[in-house]
Amino acid sequence: MFSSENIIVKNNVTLITLRDVPSDPCVVSSIFESVAENGINVDMISRTAPHGSCTEISFTVDDKDFARVLTIANGFQKLYQGISSLVSSENVKITVSDESMRTESGIACAIFKAAAKADAEIKIVTTSETEVSLLIDQYNEDSLIRQILSGVK
């Protein structure tokens, strides 16, 4: 189904999840503004649907930016008392890219089945019309890539 040309791997990725963030767009934008002002590049972003007046925001950065992002998160925790944070470093982002995703069904299913067979916990997922990106623990990288390349059905 896929070849190694369809797979892009990025190592040393930190996942930050901010819980109970006020779902006010001004608060959400101020978080990313602080990150940008500190010269930190954000890669994957996921936001949950609001639950009451709050939401969860998860995003990834390079492991080298771990300490600076943690400082920013702590600042927002002080500013908005309800916010809590979870941080996970030493992850790998595996992106499967193929133009056939525009028209073929079942490709995401095959990727999730590959993750299940590799026993890889998926921490965050982002997609586009032609890509599916999964963030997993680095130690599952080889196993997941093997399963994706084997064309799990």
C-alpha positions in Angstrom: 0.0 0.0 0.0 2.7 2.5 1.0 6.4 2.7 0.3 9.1 4.4 2.4 8.7 7.5 0.2 5.3 7.9 1.7 6.6 8.1 5.3 8.2 11.1 6.9 9.7 10.8 10.4 10.4 13.6 12.8 12.1 12.6 16.1 12.5 14.4 19.4 9.1 15.9 19.6 7.4 17.2 22.8 3.7 17.1 23.3 2.1 19.8 25.5 -1.6 19.5 26.5 -3.2 22.4 28.3 -6.4 21.4 30.1 -9.3 23.5 31.2 -8.3 26.5 29.0 -11.0 29.1 28.7 -12.5 28.6 25.3 -12.3 32.3 24.6 -10.5 32.8 21.3 -8.5 35.6 22.8 -7.0 33.3 25.5 -6.2 30.6 22.9 -4.5 33.1 20.6 -2.5 34.5 23.5 -1.1 31.1 24.2 0.2 30.7 20.7 1.3 34.4 20.6 3.5 33.7 23.7 5.0 30.6 22.1 5.7 32.5 18.9 7.2 35.5 20.7 9.7 33.0 22.3 10.8 31.8 18.9 9.3 28.4 19.3 7.9 26.6 16.2 4.6 24.7 16.8 3.9 21.7 14.6 0.8 19.6 15.3 -2.2 21.3 16.9 -5.4 19.8 18.2 -8.2 21.5 20.1 -11.1 19.7 21.7 -14.7 20.9 21.4 -15.6 23.1 24.3 -16.8 21.4 27.5 -18.7 24.1 29.3 -16.6 27.3 29.1 -13.3 25.4 28.7 -11.4 23.4 26.1 -8.2 21.4 25.8 -5.3 22.4 23.5 -2.5 20.0 22.5 0.4 21.0 20.4 3.9 19.7 19.6 7.3 21.4 19.6 10.9 20.2 19.3 12.3 18.6 22.5 14.9 21.3 22.6 12.1 23.8 23.4 10.7 21.7 26.2 11.9 24.0 29.1 10.8 27.3 27.4 7.3 25.9 26.6 6.9 24.6 30.2 7.7 28.1 31.5 5.0 29.6 29.2 2.5 27.0 30.3 3.3 27.7 34.0 2.7 31.4 33.3 -0.8 30.7 31.9 -1.5 28.4 34.8 -0.9 31.3 37.1 -2.9 33.7 35.0 -5.9 31.3 34.6 -6.1 29.2 37.8 -8.0 26.3 36.3 -5.4 25.5 33.6 -3.3 22.4 34.1 -0.7 21.0 31.8 0.6 17.6 30.7 4.0 17.3 29.0 5.5 14.3 27.2 8.8 14.4 25.4 10.9 11.9 23.4 8.1 11.3 20.9 8.2 10.7 17.2 5.9 12.1 14.6 5.2 9.8 11.7 3.5 11.2 8.7 2.0 9.1 6.0 1.5 11.1 2.8 -0.2 10.0 -0.4 -2.3 11.7 -3.1 -4.6 8.7 -3.1 -6.0 9.8 0.3 -8.1 12.4 -1.6 -10.2 9.7 -3.2 -9.7 6.3 -1.6 -11.5 5.2 1.5 -9.9 3.0 4.2 -6.5 4.5 4.3 -6.8 6.1 7.7 -8.3 2.8 8.9 -5.1 0.9 7.6 -2.9 3.4 9.4 -4.8 3.0 12.7 -4.7 -0.8 12.3 -0.9 -0.6 11.8 -0.6 1.4 15.0 -2.7 -1.2 16.8 -0.6 -4.0 15.5 2.6 -2.1 16.5 1.1 -1.6 20.0 1.8 2.1 19.5 -0.2 4.5 21.7 -1.3 7.4 19.5 -0.9 10.6 21.5 -2.2 13.1 18.9 -3.4 12.9 15.3 -3.5 15.6 12.7 -4.7 15.2 9.1 -5.0 16.9 5.8 -6.5 15.8 2.5 -3.3 13.9 1.7 -1.6 13.2 5.1 -2.1 11.5 8.4 0.3 12.3 11.1 0.6 10.3 14.3 2.6 11.2 17.4 3.8 8.1 19.3 6.6 7.2 21.8 9.9 7.0 20.0 10.4 3.3 21.0 7.5 2.3 18.8 8.8 4.0 15.7 10.4 1.0 13.9 7.5 -1.3 14.7 4.9 1.2 13.4 6.8 1.9 10.2 7.1 -1.8 9.6 3.4 -2.3 10.0 2.5 0.6 7.7 4.9 -0.7 5.1 3.4 -4.2 5.4 0.1 -2.8 4.2 -2.0 -3.9 7.2 -5.6 -4.5 6.1 
